[in-house]
Amino acid sequence: MTSTVFSGERVFKLWEYQVSHGQLLVRSPKCPATHGVREQVTNIDFVCLGVEYLALPRILRGLEITLPTDEELTQIEIFVGKRVEPNEVRVLQSGGNRFSVVASSFSLSENGWDIFESPFEFRSQFRGNP
């Protein structure tokens, strides 16, 4: 049985991936109310650091973040070619499909940043400066 880490109905997007640092940002951006969708006044950011493997679509409509099943963990180990600890994997479930990320750390936060601001260190040094 899997354990749910997060569940939300908002639209999430593969927002930023930095190959050189293995950093991934999946974001549900803040946005004005449009076409029957209510206003979102904050971003919800799912950040993965030390990414070794990811299999994600660009857009996730509704998102549940869970831990992997034993079968998923076995399949992921085949993909990456080594033993993977369960705490190094998060499964992003959307639209009845399950997508995996293997990384050294994961965090989930809500913030009021501009949608183009990044949580990653090399960019955060410019936050607030012209």
C-alpha positions in Angstrom: 0.0 0.0 0.0 1.3 3.5 -0.9 1.3 6.4 1.5 0.1 9.8 0.2 2.4 12.7 0.8 0.3 15.4 -1.0 -3.0 15.7 -2.8 -4.4 18.6 -4.7 -6.7 19.4 -7.6 -4.7 22.2 -9.2 -2.8 22.0 -12.5 0.9 21.3 -12.0 3.6 21.8 -14.7 7.1 20.6 -15.1 8.3 24.1 -14.6 12.1 23.9 -14.5 14.7 21.3 -14.8 18.4 22.0 -14.5 20.4 19.1 -15.9 23.8 20.4 -14.6 22.6 20.3 -11.0 19.9 17.6 -11.2 17.2 20.1 -9.9 13.6 19.7 -10.7 10.7 22.1 -10.1 7.1 20.9 -10.6 4.9 24.0 -10.0 1.3 24.9 -9.8 1.6 28.6 -10.6 -0.5 31.3 -9.1 -3.0 32.7 -11.7 -6.0 34.9 -12.1 -9.5 33.4 -12.3 -10.2 32.2 -15.9 -12.8 30.0 -17.7 -14.4 28.7 -14.5 -11.1 28.2 -12.7 -10.9 30.2 -9.5 -8.0 32.5 -8.8 -4.8 30.8 -7.4 -3.0 33.4 -5.2 0.0 31.3 -4.4 2.4 28.9 -6.2 2.7 25.3 -4.9 6.2 24.1 -5.6 7.4 20.5 -5.5 11.2 20.6 -5.6 13.5 17.6 -6.2 17.2 17.9 -5.7 19.9 15.4 -6.8 17.6 14.0 -9.5 18.8 10.7 -11.0 15.7 9.7 -12.9 12.4 11.2 -13.9 9.5 10.1 -16.1 6.9 12.9 -16.1 4.6 14.6 -18.6 4.7 18.4 -18.9 1.3 18.9 -17.4 -0.4 17.2 -14.5 -4.1 18.0 -14.0 -4.6 17.3 -10.3 -1.8 15.7 -8.4 -1.2 13.2 -5.7 2.3 12.6 -4.5 2.9 9.1 -3.0 5.6 6.7 -2.1 6.3 3.8 -4.6 4.8 0.4 -4.4 7.3 -2.6 -4.2 6.6 -3.3 -7.8 7.3 0.3 -8.9 10.5 0.3 -6.8 11.7 -2.9 -8.6 11.0 -1.4 -12.0 12.8 1.8 -11.2 15.8 -0.1 -10.0 15.9 -1.8 -13.4 15.7 1.6 -15.1 18.5 3.2 -13.1 20.6 0.1 -12.9 21.2 0.1 -9.2 19.5 -0.3 -5.8 17.2 2.6 -4.9 15.9 3.2 -1.4 12.1 3.9 -1.1 12.7 7.3 0.5 14.6 8.3 -2.8 11.4 7.9 -4.9 8.2 9.9 -5.2 5.4 8.9 -7.5 3.3 11.7 -9.0 -0.2 10.4 -9.8 -2.4 12.3 -12.2 -5.3 11.3 -14.4 -5.1 7.7 -13.3 -1.4 7.4 -14.3 1.7 7.2 -12.1 5.0 8.9 -12.8 8.3 8.4 -10.9 11.1 10.7 -9.8 14.3 9.4 -8.1 16.2 12.1 -6.2 18.2 12.6 -3.0 15.7 15.1 -1.5 12.1 16.4 -2.0 10.3 19.4 -0.6 6.8 20.8 -1.0 6.1 24.5 -0.3 3.6 27.3 -1.0 4.8 30.8 -1.8 3.7 34.1 -3.3 6.7 34.6 -5.6 6.4 35.8 -9.1 5.8 32.8 -11.4 9.2 33.3 -13.0 11.2 33.2 -9.7 13.1 30.1 -9.0 13.8 28.3 -5.7 17.2 27.2 -6.9 20.2 28.8 -5.3 22.0 30.1 -8.4 18.9 32.1 -9.3 17.8 33.1 -5.9 20.9 35.4 -5.6 19.2 37.7 -8.1 15.8 37.8 -6.3 14.9 41.4 -5.6 17.7 42.9 -7.7 17.2 44.6 -11.0 
